[in-house]
Amino acid sequence: MAYILPLVNWSNGIIMIAVFGIVCVALVAALLIFMNSGKKDKS
């Protein structure tokens, strides 16, 4: 039983998931801003 190790380090995993989520939200926001700025040139 001493050889059983936890497969998930929650303190590091939660931080990595939070950083991944922030990066995804930032990329989507940058894409939306880029798309909206392109439509203003035609009008």
Secondary structure by P-SEA (a helix, b strand, c coil): ccccccccaaaaaaaaaaaaaaaaaaaaaaaaaaaaaaaaaac
